[in-house]
Amino acid sequence: LSLSYDHRVIDGAEAARFCNQLQRTLETMHLEMNSNHKQ
């Protein structure tokens, strides 16, 4: 997962937090979808 942003507008630490949260959300959705599919 990658993210492009303008350092003049967005702080790098904030962008990294967003990217990490998005990754966790996508992983959780993937796990939930797989567990629902097996039922």
PQR file of N, CA, C, O and H, with PARSE charges and radii, in Angstrom:
ATOM      1  N   LEU A   1       0.859  -1.167   0.000 -0.4000 1.5000
ATOM      2  CA  LEU A   1       0.000   0.000   0.000 -0.0000 2.0000
ATOM      3  C   LEU A   1       0.900   1.223   0.000  0.5500 1.7000
ATOM      4  O   LEU A   1       1.839   1.309   0.791 -0.5500 1.4000
ATOM      5  N   SER A   2       0.620   2.151  -0.870 -0.4000 1.5000
ATOM      6  CA  SER A   2       1.425   3.369  -0.915 -0.0000 2.0000
ATOM      7  C   SER A   2       0.514   4.586  -0.973  0.5500 1.7000
ATOM      8  O   SER A   2      -0.671   4.488  -1.295 -0.5500 1.4000
ATOM      9  H   SER A   2      -0.143   2.081  -1.512  0.4000 1.0000
ATOM     10  N   LEU A   3       1.097   5.731  -0.654 -0.4000 1.5000
ATOM     11  CA  LEU A   3       0.342   6.972  -0.588 -0.0000 2.0000
ATOM     12  C   LEU A   3       1.219   8.100  -1.097  0.5500 1.7000
ATOM     13  O   LEU A   3       2.389   8.199  -0.726 -0.5500 1.4000
ATOM     14  H   LEU A   3       2.059   5.810  -0.393  0.4000 1.0000
ATOM     15  N   SER A   4       0.667   8.939  -1.933 -0.4000 1.5000
ATOM     16  CA  SER A   4       1.368  10.141  -2.399 -0.0000 2.0000
ATOM     17  C   SER A   4       0.652  11.355  -1.843  0.5500 1.7000
ATOM     18  O   SER A   4      -0.578  11.402  -1.814 -0.5500 1.4000
ATOM     19  H   SER A   4      -0.283   8.859  -2.234  0.4000 1.0000
ATOM     20  N   TYR A   5       1.418  12.329  -1.404 -0.4000 1.5000
ATOM     21  CA  TYR A   5       0.825  13.541  -0.842 -0.0000 2.0000
ATOM     22  C   TYR A   5       1.814  14.682  -0.968  0.5500 1.7000
ATOM     23  O   TYR A   5       3.008  14.462  -1.173 -0.5500 1.4000
ATOM     24  H   TYR A   5       2.417  12.291  -1.427  0.4000 1.0000
ATOM     25  N   ASP A   6       1.324  15.878  -0.846 -0.4000 1.5000
ATOM     26  CA  ASP A   6       2.135  17.090  -0.962 -0.0000 2.0000
ATOM     27  C   ASP A   6       2.585  17.500   0.440  0.5500 1.7000
ATOM     28  O   ASP A   6       1.757  17.856   1.279 -0.5500 1.4000
ATOM     29  H   ASP A   6       0.355  16.057  -0.680  0.4000 1.0000
ATOM     30  N   HIS A   7       3.881  17.453   0.692 -0.4000 1.5000
ATOM     31  CA  HIS A   7       4.423  17.800   2.013 -0.0000 2.0000
ATOM     32  C   HIS A   7       4.134  19.244   2.413  0.5500 1.7000
ATOM     33  O   HIS A   7       4.207  19.594   3.591 -0.5500 1.4000
ATOM     34  H   HIS A   7       4.554  17.164   0.010  0.4000 1.0000
ATOM     35  N   ARG A   8       3.813  20.064   1.446 -0.4000 1.5000
ATOM     36  CA  ARG A   8       3.483  21.456   1.774 -0.0000 2.0000
ATOM     37  C   ARG A   8       2.101  21.554   2.409  0.5500 1.7000
ATOM     38  O   ARG A   8       1.791  22.542   3.076 -0.5500 1.4000
ATOM     39  H   ARG A   8       3.754  19.779   0.489  0.4000 1.0000
ATOM     40  N   VAL A   9       1.272  20.538   2.206 -0.4000 1.5000
ATOM     41  CA  VAL A   9      -0.108  20.565   2.694 -0.0000 2.0000
ATOM     42  C   VAL A   9      -0.330  19.554   3.817  0.5500 1.7000
ATOM     43  O   VAL A   9      -1.020  19.850   4.793 -0.5500 1.4000
ATOM     44  H   VAL A   9       1.524  19.735   1.665  0.4000 1.0000
ATOM     45  N   ILE A  10       0.251  18.367   3.682 -0.4000 1.5000
ATOM     46  CA  ILE A  10       0.022  17.265   4.622 -0.0000 2.0000
ATOM     47  C   ILE A  10       1.326  16.924   5.340  0.5500 1.7000
ATOM     48  O   ILE A  10       2.368  16.755   4.707 -0.5500 1.4000
ATOM     49  H   ILE A  10       0.811  18.126   2.890  0.4000 1.0000
ATOM     50  N   ASP A  11       1.256  16.825   6.669 -0.4000 1.5000
ATOM     51  CA  ASP A  11       2.401  16.402   7.469 -0.0000 2.0000
ATOM     52  C   ASP A  11       2.650  14.913   7.229  0.5500 1.7000
ATOM     53  O   ASP A  11       1.705  14.125   7.203 -0.5500 1.4000
ATOM     54  H   ASP A  11       0.409  16.963   7.183  0.4000 1.0000
ATOM     55  N   GLY A  12       3.898  14.528   7.057 -0.4000 1.5000
ATOM     56  CA  GLY A  12       4.239  13.139   6.782 -0.0000 2.0000
ATOM     57  C   GLY A  12       3.777  12.171   7.856  0.5500 1.7000
ATOM     58  O   GLY A  12       3.355  11.059   7.539 -0.5500 1.4000
ATOM     59  H   GLY A  12       4.666  15.168   7.079  0.4000 1.0000
ATOM     60  N   ALA A  13       3.849  12.571   9.121 -0.4000 1.5000
ATOM     61  CA  ALA A  13       3.412  11.695  10.212 -0.0000 2.0000
ATOM     62  C   ALA A  13       1.910  11.442  10.126  0.5500 1.7000
ATOM     63  O   ALA A  13       1.452  10.322  10.355 -0.5500 1.4000
ATOM     64  H   ALA A  13       4.192  13.474   9.377  0.4000 1.0000
ATOM     65  N   GLU A  14       1.156  12.467   9.802 -0.4000 1.5000
ATOM     66  CA  GLU A  14      -0.301  12.311   9.667 -0.0000 2.0000
ATOM     67  C   GLU A  14      -0.633  11.399   8.486  0.5500 1.7000
ATOM     68  O   GLU A  14      -1.535  10.566   8.575 -0.5500 1.4000
ATOM     69  H   GLU A  14       1.528  13.376   9.617  0.4000 1.0000
ATOM     70  N   ALA A  15       0.084  11.556   7.397 -0.4000 1.5000
ATOM     71  CA  ALA A  15      -0.135  10.699   6.230 -0.0000 2.0000
ATOM     72  C   ALA A  15       0.198   9.245   6.560  0.5500 1.7000
ATOM     73  O   ALA A  15      -0.508   8.338   6.119 -0.5500 1.4000
ATOM     74  H   ALA A  15       0.817  12.233   7.324  0.4000 1.0000
ATOM     75  N   ALA A  16       1.250   9.013   7.320 -0.4000 1.5000
ATOM     76  CA  ALA A  16       1.626   7.656   7.716 -0.0000 2.0000
ATOM     77  C   ALA A  16       0.563   7.042   8.615  0.5500 1.7000
ATOM     78  O   ALA A  16       0.228   5.867   8.463 -0.5500 1.4000
ATOM     79  H   ALA A  16       1.824   9.750   7.678  0.4000 1.0000
ATOM     80  N   ARG A  17       0.027   7.824   9.552 -0.4000 1.5000
ATOM     81  CA  ARG A  17      -1.051   7.315  10.414 -0.0000 2.0000
ATOM     82  C   ARG A  17      -2.267   6.934   9.580  0.5500 1.7000
ATOM     83  O   ARG A  17      -2.879   5.890   9.808 -0.5500 1.4000
ATOM     84  H   ARG A  17       0.299   8.778   9.676  0.4000 1.0000
ATOM     85  N   PHE A  18      -2.617   7.781   8.612 -0.4000 1.5000
ATOM     86  CA  PHE A  18      -3.745   7.480   7.741 -0.0000 2.0000
ATOM     87  C   PHE A  18      -3.505   6.185   6.970  0.5500 1.7000
ATOM     88  O   PHE A  18      -4.390   5.332   6.894 -0.5500 1.4000
ATOM     89  H   PHE A  18      -2.120   8.629   8.427  0.4000 1.0000
ATOM     90  N   CYS A  19      -2.326   6.038   6.406 -0.4000 1.5000
ATOM     91  CA  CYS A  19      -1.994   4.852   5.625 -0.0000 2.0000
ATOM     92  C   CYS A  19      -2.045   3.593   6.497  0.5500 1.7000
ATOM     93  O   CYS A  19      -2.556   2.561   6.063 -0.5500 1.4000
ATOM     94  H   CYS A  19      -1.607   6.731   6.468  0.4000 1.0000
ATOM     95  N   ASN A  20      -1.527   3.671   7.705 -0.4000 1.5000
ATOM     96  CA  ASN A  20      -1.561   2.532   8.626 -0.0000 2.0000
ATOM     97  C   ASN A  20      -2.989   2.169   9.009  0.5500 1.7000
ATOM     98  O   ASN A  20      -3.331   0.988   9.068 -0.5500 1.4000
ATOM     99  H   ASN A  20      -1.112   4.509   8.058  0.4000 1.0000
ATOM    100  N   GLN A  21      -3.823   3.166   9.270 -0.4000 1.5000
ATOM    101  CA  GLN A  21      -5.217   2.902   9.621 -0.0000 2.0000
ATOM    102  C   GLN A  21      -5.962   2.288   8.442  0.5500 1.7000
ATOM    103  O   GLN A  21      -6.756   1.365   8.622 -0.5500 1.4000
ATOM    104  H   GLN A  21      -3.545   4.125   9.222  0.4000 1.0000
ATOM    105  N   LEU A  22      -5.714   2.788   7.251 -0.4000 1.5000
ATOM    106  CA  LEU A  22      -6.350   2.231   6.055 -0.0000 2.0000
ATOM    107  C   LEU A  22      -5.939   0.778   5.862  0.5500 1.7000
ATOM    108  O   LEU A  22      -6.772  -0.062   5.522 -0.5500 1.4000
ATOM    109  H   LEU A  22      -5.069   3.538   7.104  0.4000 1.0000
ATOM    110  N   GLN A  23      -4.672   0.477   6.073 -0.4000 1.5000
ATOM    111  CA  GLN A  23      -4.196  -0.899   5.951 -0.0000 2.0000
ATOM    112  C   GLN A  23      -4.898  -1.805   6.961  0.5500 1.7000
ATOM    113  O   GLN A  23      -5.358  -2.889   6.601 -0.5500 1.4000
ATOM    114  H   GLN A  23      -3.995   1.160   6.349  0.4000 1.0000
ATOM    115  N   ARG A  24      -4.988  -1.376   8.220 -0.4000 1.5000
ATOM    116  CA  ARG A  24      -5.673  -2.176   9.244 -0.0000 2.0000
ATOM    117  C   ARG A  24      -7.137  -2.395   8.871  0.5500 1.7000
ATOM    118  O   ARG A  24      -7.664  -3.494   9.040 -0.5500 1.4000
ATOM    119  H   ARG A  24      -4.615  -0.495   8.513  0.4000 1.0000
ATOM    120  N   THR A  25      -7.789  -1.359   8.367 -0.4000 1.5000
ATOM    121  CA  THR A  25      -9.196  -1.467   7.978 -0.0000 2.0000
ATOM    122  C   THR A  25      -9.369  -2.471   6.844  0.5500 1.7000
ATOM    123  O   THR A  25     -10.269  -3.309   6.891 -0.5500 1.4000
ATOM    124  H   THR A  25      -7.361  -0.466   8.230  0.4000 1.0000
ATOM    125  N   LEU A  26      -8.524  -2.392   5.836 -0.4000 1.5000
ATOM    126  CA  LEU A  26      -8.621  -3.318   4.707 -0.0000 2.0000
ATOM    127  C   LEU A  26      -8.335  -4.752   5.139  0.5500 1.7000
ATOM    128  O   LEU A  26      -9.002  -5.678   4.677 -0.5500 1.4000
ATOM    129  H   LEU A  26      -7.793  -1.711   5.798  0.4000 1.0000
ATOM    130  N   GLU A  27      -7.360  -4.949   6.012 -0.4000 1.5000
ATOM    131  CA  GLU A  27      -7.054  -6.293   6.501 -0.0000 2.0000
ATOM    132  C   GLU A  27      -8.217  -6.854   7.302  0.5500 1.7000
ATOM    133  O   GLU A  27      -8.551  -8.031   7.166 -0.5500 1.4000
ATOM    134  H   GLU A  27      -6.818  -4.197   6.387  0.4000 1.0000
ATOM    135  N   THR A  28      -8.835  -6.030   8.132 -0.4000 1.5000
ATOM    136  CA  THR A  28      -9.974  -6.471   8.935 -0.0000 2.0000
ATOM    137  C   THR A  28     -11.142  -6.851   8.033  0.5500 1.7000
ATOM    138  O   THR A  28     -11.793  -7.874   8.245 -0.5500 1.4000
ATOM    139  H   THR A  28      -8.563  -5.074   8.242  0.4000 1.0000
ATOM    140  N   MET A  29     -11.402  -6.026   7.034 -0.4000 1.5000
ATOM    141  CA  MET A  29     -12.489  -6.324   6.097 -0.0000 2.0000
ATOM    142  C   MET A  29     -12.227  -7.642   5.385  0.5500 1.7000
ATOM    143  O   MET A  29     -13.143  -8.442   5.198 -0.5500 1.4000
ATOM    144  H   MET A  29     -10.873  -5.195   6.862  0.4000 1.0000
ATOM    145  N   HIS A  30     -10.979  -7.872   4.987 -0.4000 1.5000
ATOM    146  CA  HIS A  30     -10.616  -9.106   4.294 -0.0000 2.0000
ATOM    147  C   HIS A  30     -10.864 -10.308   5.198  0.5500 1.7000
ATOM    148  O   HIS A  30     -11.428 -11.307   4.753 -0.5500 1.4000
ATOM    149  H   HIS A  30     -10.234  -7.222   5.139  0.4000 1.0000
ATOM    150  N   LEU A  31     -10.453 -10.225   6.457 -0.4000 1.5000
ATOM    151  CA  LEU A  31     -10.662 -11.327   7.396 -0.0000 2.0000
ATOM    152  C   LEU A  31     -12.146 -11.572   7.629  0.5500 1.7000
ATOM    153  O   LEU A  31     -12.580 -12.723   7.679 -0.5500 1.4000
ATOM    154  H   LEU A  31      -9.995  -9.413   6.818  0.4000 1.0000
ATOM    155  N   GLU A  32     -12.930 -10.506   7.772 -0.4000 1.5000
ATOM    156  CA  GLU A  32     -14.365 -10.648   7.992 -0.0000 2.0000
ATOM    157  C   GLU A  32     -15.045 -11.263   6.773  0.5500 1.7000
ATOM    158  O   GLU A  32     -15.932 -12.106   6.912 -0.5500 1.4000
ATOM    159  H   GLU A  32     -12.578  -9.571   7.731  0.4000 1.0000
ATOM    160  N   MET A  33     -14.638 -10.848   5.600 -0.4000 1.5000
ATOM    161  CA  MET A  33     -15.233 -11.398   4.381 -0.0000 2.0000
ATOM    162  C   MET A  33     -14.906 -12.881   4.255  0.5500 1.7000
ATOM    163  O   MET A  33     -15.766 -13.671   3.865 -0.5500 1.4000
ATOM    164  H   MET A  33     -13.918 -10.163   5.487  0.4000 1.0000
ATOM    165  N   ASN A  34     -13.687 -13.263   4.577 -0.4000 1.5000
ATOM    166  CA  ASN A  34     -13.306 -14.673   4.502 -0.0000 2.0000
ATOM    167  C   ASN A  34     -14.053 -15.508   5.527  0.5500 1.7000
ATOM    168  O   ASN A  34     -14.469 -16.624   5.216 -0.5500 1.4000
ATOM    169  H   ASN A  34     -12.989 -12.621   4.894  0.4000 1.0000
ATOM    170  N   SER A  35     -14.234 -15.003   6.736 -0.4000 1.5000
ATOM    171  CA  SER A  35     -14.936 -15.773   7.761 -0.0000 2.0000
ATOM    172  C   SER A  35     -16.413 -15.903   7.416  0.5500 1.7000
ATOM    173  O   SER A  35     -17.018 -16.933   7.716 -0.5500 1.4000
ATOM    174  H   SER A  35     -13.896 -14.097   6.988  0.4000 1.0000
ATOM    175  N   ASN A  36     -17.006 -14.897   6.798 -0.4000 1.5000
ATOM    176  CA  ASN A  36     -18.409 -14.971   6.382 -0.0000 2.0000
ATOM    177  C   ASN A  36     -18.583 -15.925   5.211  0.5500 1.7000
ATOM    178  O   ASN A  36     -19.619 -16.580   5.096 -0.5500 1.4000
ATOM    179  H   ASN A  36     -16.515 -14.061   6.555  0.4000 1.0000
ATOM    180  N   HIS A  37     -17.599 -16.011   4.355 -0.4000 1.5000
ATOM    181  CA  HIS A  37     -17.677 -16.878   3.183 -0.0000 2.0000
ATOM    182  C   HIS A  37     -17.648 -18.342   3.584  0.5500 1.7000
ATOM    183  O   HIS A  37     -18.278 -19.168   2.923 -0.5500 1.4000
ATOM    184  H   HIS A  37     -16.757 -15.479   4.448  0.4000 1.0000
ATOM    185  N   LYS A  38     -16.936 -18.686   4.648 -0.4000 1.5000
ATOM    186  CA  LYS A  38     -16.790 -20.073   5.084 -0.0000 2.0000
ATOM    187  C   LYS A  38     -18.035 -20.599   5.770  0.5500 1.7000
ATOM    188  O   LYS A  38     -18.188 -21.812   5.916 -0.5500 1.4000
ATOM    189  H   LYS A  38     -16.424 -18.015   5.185  0.4000 1.0000
ATOM    190  N   GLN A  39     -18.922 -19.727   6.192 -0.4000 1.5000
ATOM    191  CA  GLN A  39     -20.110 -20.174   6.933 -0.0000 2.0000
ATOM    192  C   GLN A  39     -21.174 -20.698   6.015  0.5500 1.7000
ATOM    193  O   GLN A  39     -22.237 -21.114   6.475 -0.5500 1.4000
ATOM    194  H   GLN A  39     -18.798 -18.741   6.073  0.4000 1.0000
TER
END
